[in-house]
Every structure is written in C-alpha cells, then in structure tokens.
Amino acid sequence: MHYSDTNMAENFLPWILLLHFLLIMCSSYGIIGRELGMNHGTIITSNDDHKHDHHHHHDIDPSLMVFLTMKDLKVGQRMPIYFPKRDPSTSPKLWPKQEADSLPFSLEKLPQLLQLFGFASDSAQAKAMEDTLRECESKPIKGEVKFCATSLDSMLDFAQSILGKDSGFRVLSTSHKTKSSVSFQNYTMLEDIKEMEARKMVACHTMPYPYGVFYCHSQTTQNKVYSVPLEGDNGDKVEAIVVCHLDTSEWASSHPSFQVLDVKPGTSSVCHFFPADNLIFVPKVLQSHAGFSAM
Ligand SMILES: *[C@@H]1O[C@H](CO)[C@@H](O)[C@H](O)[C@H]1NC(C)=O
C-alpha cells in the first residue's frame, strides 16, 4: 500500500468538497435527482493526431505547462505538468445570487467597483479585476457559448441551459490524492485512463476577482473528457481531469497552447489538464457505473 492512514483524510477531501457543493446546490436550488460524482466510462484507445513536437519547453512559463495533445494521452507518458495549489479555504467564495446581482459586473463600472472594494486604480487587484471583466466581456469564438457566473445559481442555470433542461448533470474536477506543495514537476500517466461520457460539456474556470467568479464556456465542436491517474516524480498522486478539443481551427493563433505544443490552429487536438478548483459539468449517464452517488 502506498497510502498511510493519515492520507485517508486527503483521499476523502474531494468527496467532502463535492458533498459540500451538493449541499449548497440542493439548499439554494432545491434540486433533487441531480447526481454528483465521478463517472467511470470506457477505456480510451490511442488516437492519432497530426505530428507535433513539444520538447522545446525551456522558455515557457511553467504555469502554461498544462497542454497536451491526444497523442500524449497514454499509459507511461511522462511529462512536466503544472498544477496550481490554490487553497480553496482562502480563495474567494461564490456569493449568493442576490448579493452578486446587486453589484454591477462590467468593465464600464470598474472605477465604481474599485472604489467599493477599496482598491487603488494602479493596484494589482485592479489589474486582475480589469482582466477578468475584459475576458468576461470578450466575444465568444464561433461555435462557442460563454458566460461568467458570479453566483452558484447562475453557474448552474448556465450549465443546465447547455446540457438540456431534462438532463441531470455530474460535476467533474481534478483531485489531488496526496498533499504536497510541489506544483510543477514531471508526472507519469498510470493505468486506467478513462474517457468520461461527455456528449455536451460546460467547463468553468475560476477567475481572479474579489468574490467567486467562474468563466464558463461550452463549444459545439467535438470535445472529449478523460480522467487520468498521474504519479509525480515525488510520489504525488493525482486523478486529473483532461479536456480535449478536437477542432481548434477557430482558435486565435495567439492561444498559448499553440506555442507550448508547437502546433498551428486546426492541425491538432489541444487537451489541457484542469486545476482542482475548476469544474466540468457533463450530462448524467443513466446507466452509469459511478462509484459515488450522493443522493
Ligand atoms: C522532467 O524530466 C526531464 C527529463 O528527465 C527533465 O529534463 C526536466 O527538467 C524535468 N522537469 C521538471 C519540471 O522536473
């Protein structure tokens, strides 16, 4: 056994967080019958992508080392990956809808917001808020629907509107099975890479802001979602969620993934590892082999 008893708490932490999330969801939303939990789908087979070479990493910011192509998704693959270790207990919380909706959320109102939160206009916080608002107001690319959620309710409403009113959904997220402060190292992909059922999906990324803001988006082009067990060089275990975008032809050529992977838009799939505080909503599978059913 790799795990000592003291690690049990960490192993259960993701479930506790999910349960917590579910409780908030049920209490604020009154939904019964939505299922939360990891699903275990089919085993993936390797897929052929176009030729690429991403062994020229030296000049690249480690925090961008989260990209891969479907070709890299195989047992035994070893690669440097960056997982931010943000402490969920200290990161900004989603506000109740009523509170969040009582504040403007627009670039135009930034001066007013800075005043309200007490940030100087030349502060790092002001810059972060500006970047977040700008990103949230940018036009979606062709085939993409996007939405910045400032509350749990609005995030769930958006997810539901994409996945379908009649569909329950599951929430997937990367979980760290061991505790360590190492955020950048080489990881090896272990046995049991699983493709998750994800005909449709909504990905929600945390954004820097004084309160919880998730940038949620969904692309109509084909995506795949995988659960990938990883072991770090230091023994860290991660059950990582990877999303692959099969069609990147509409992406801006300045997208950092193209630099990291050394490929051009539309010539290769682009996949990325999800940090633990990002969420993926997928439709609930009726006959799932989910090992966890919260309700
Ligand atoms: C990953 O391994 C390669 C080759 O073994 C090494 O050159 C590189 O420095 C390692 N990267 C990290 C982040 O440890």
The ligand as a Tripos MOL2 file, in Angstrom:
@<TRIPOS>MOLECULE
LIG
   14    14     1     0     0
SMALL
NO_CHARGES

@<TRIPOS>ATOM
      1 C1         11.2830   16.4500  -16.3580 C.3       1 LIG1
      2 O1         12.1800   15.4580  -16.8220 O.3       1 LIG1
      3 C2         13.0760   15.9180  -17.8250 C.3       1 LIG1
      4 C3         13.8240   14.7160  -18.3820 C.3       1 LIG1
      5 O2         14.0160   13.7340  -17.4280 O.3       1 LIG1
      6 C4         13.9830   16.9730  -17.2280 C.3       1 LIG1
      7 O3         14.8990   17.4510  -18.1780 O.3       1 LIG1
      8 C5         13.1210   18.1110  -16.7320 C.3       1 LIG1
      9 O4         13.9170   19.1020  -16.0940 O.3       1 LIG1
     10 C6         12.0490   17.6200  -15.7610 C.3       1 LIG1
     11 N1         11.1380   18.7040  -15.4940 N.am      1 LIG1
     12 C7         10.7570   19.0390  -14.2640 C.2       1 LIG1
     13 C8          9.8170   20.1660  -14.1480 C.3       1 LIG1
     14 O5         11.1430   18.4530  -13.2770 O.2       1 LIG1
@<TRIPOS>BOND
     1     1     2 1
     2     1    10 1
     3     2     3 1
     4     3     4 1
     5     3     6 1
     6     4     5 1
     7     6     7 1
     8     6     8 1
     9     8     9 1
    10     8    10 1
    11    10    11 1
    12    11    12 1
    13    12    13 1
    14    12    14 2
@<TRIPOS>SUBSTRUCTURE
     1 LIG1         1 GROUP 0 **** ****
